[in-house]
Structures are given as C-alpha cells and as structure tokens.
C-alpha cells in the first residue's frame, strides 16, 4: 500500500463528508465548489496554517506531532476507528518503510479449540484477522454452512461475501455486512501496509468485485466487535442474532465470534431447531436433506 496516497485519499474523504454547519463554522453564502470543508477551514479548526494542513493532506506526515494529529481528530470529528487509522498511517508514513512480507499463518491452539468445542449451546467461530475460519464448534459450522463446506477447506469470509452469490440470500442486509467487511480490511491495511496476504486478498477482490472496488475507494474504517445480524439460514429460516467478537491475550491475532438470540424470540426458536438438527444423528429412517446447504449453486448451463 502506498501510504502517502492512502493519507491523501483518507483525509480528502473525511474532509468531504463534514459540512461547515456540522463543524460549527459560519458561512456567508455563495456557491461552494467542493463538498464538505475546504482545506483552509480544516486548518482553522485544527489550529494550523493552511499550507501545513495542505502538506499533510498530500501525504507528508513527516514530523507531525501527536498533538496536531489529535487536533485533526477533533476537527474532522473522527470516531475511535478513524482515529486509530489516522495514527497508524502517520506512524507508517514517518517510520522506516517495511518491505512487503508474508505473516505467519495463524493457528488455533489446542486449548482454544477445546474451549470453543465446550461452548455447545452457542455458535462460535474462530477467525484470523483476514477472516479465514480457523475453527468452530458444531453449532457454528451449522450456522455458517457455506463457510465450512464438507468437501473443501473453509472459505474466507470476504471471499464468500463478494464472490459467492449465495451470500446475498444468506444475509438479507448484505450491503451492510459487506461494507463492514471492507471497512475492517481498511483498518488492517493502515495498521500493517506490508502484509502481503492482505494485499493479495484486496487485489483479488478489487479485480473480481465492482462493489468491493467502489467501497474500498471510499476509505471508510469501522470496528465491528458487537452488533446484530439478520440471517436467512437454508435449514431453519430467518434469524436475527446478536454477536460478540472476542480476543485473548494468548492469541491476539485470532477473533472469536459468538452468536446469541433474544430469549423467547422466533430467532431463539430457530436456533433451538438448529441445535436439535445438529444433535440428531442421521439414520436410514430419517428424511435426508434434498440439497447440501454448503454446496455451491449448480451451473444452469451444465447438465
């Protein structure tokens, strides 16, 4: 990732989203040629000269102090994730440029795998920072059958969202889920622009998905450690589940995602049905599924 270009695009996008009224500035009429704030207005809010801010927006953060960065955070009304991203970009722009490198593959320890498996009543999935499923309990695999195909390795969550058409049916709010995935990857890119696997994944998705390419260019960053997701499950139907994403000190590069339904809700009934389905061994007398929920869609042009 070109850090100078990233800084320029990020600050330009942030400046363009804030109106003078939202920033608390007085305007005196007249047509504005740019959306959002002008450079001189950001400089005024941050307490620096227009020339100094212009230099920063062009990607030159050499020698910029933390106090100036915090002033930009306040001027541009950044949230925690955006502030973290700005400081990451500043650190990478002023430090020694690290060569592109392959990071060690994250591994699920035996202890963490055992912990996940003991959480039998809660769907739990362990993910790498790039969204590669590293492990899951039985209920987690049943909740996300497309990520855990029976005859192939687990599927990266971003590849599933943007390259597998089934994801758009599985997530009724696909746009929201997909945008969240992009913004999380943006945050990772700012933290470690030398990550070769991340660069390869971004390049693949940008080449193959118009939506990913467009949203990647918006430079939106967010953290998504808790919230709700609507799921249209191929076996038990619609569910709305709350999720929590946890990390441990022993494995900071691994995220453990757990999912719960509101007690007494139709979603809780659907999750109970899924528990019963995975807990019941299939026998010759039991009806079998006519389709494998993890199987890819058939090509209509093939017999």
Steps between C-alpha positions, in 0.01 A plus 500: 500500500628848409471674837527854361219434255296335778540805723394732219192298412401448865524863605329620183210259561468608864505869408236450235244345731475785755296809424605840638180502707586164657849626574359811670631746242315810385447524124410812305313361202630449152540177309764263638713321243584203724281279719567518869776713645767692314862440592529841660195422716653175626822688571306764696322233707826314568693817587765465229582694187332416171839421347581259783168317471531487120839333541344242732211430265747440219640214705798665665461424870870520578554678831128541573453484877238302686344826617440607140356159416265525799399846379411344163301231679291771665473717189383214279287345778659156467374194682734260683567283195570799276731650762689172528529485121636856480767429762591173327543685170712766669720236662548317171561823309773624735664170591737283304310340215471128561531265204195301398495181699298188559374473855505166682179308452278530807443168673230404744656360816375173644379680813299760305356231272393304808342810652298565184380141485375514861273795407240260364195725540656805334615517137869589513744558212871586526625730223835639397534876458442452127179306564628147440305249714752324723256289699145472625274296718230282347229764535722766343562282194129434474419872523743586219490195269638687198818590692555136596434284192516127567741421216729805493701728733317779685423811296631848577210721614581789262530265202166348598332840522625637169556193284228252605150606386341296780623757753245752371217265594662391825535861620180703437704810590782400268608858420553579868689178575717535191584866569598407856738239362664758272538758776661244732751413226574871451586524868735201469669651196578819689637305795733283293536608137779244447270199550535306175198272558274799563627674186436185296146465637420866433638471147296187428175649628554836331557321169199271527239713681379844393338560839818420688706724273256790548473465877874451541547835333271672751763459778239427766636335815297352783542242774229236532538317829131484589164544331220302336476309174201372310548156348285308254618150589448227238369255763317693773411825323523859622689591816619822661804431714716722716872442471805566712856488371760413763878469507734342754842616614645163403374530139452871411488428125198271538144627539238284667149584377200377700130534416191520721126540443264697721334268750147408402526642150432320170875519440559308824254236380685476169834468677352226723385321186852522360638357825260209474589446136875475565451292814289232330705232321375428150364148457364308205147558627538877531422729208814639342547849364435521129789745465824557685481852654874540452501390137568768236214594267465286191604640164179523294702448181619158612296183504 
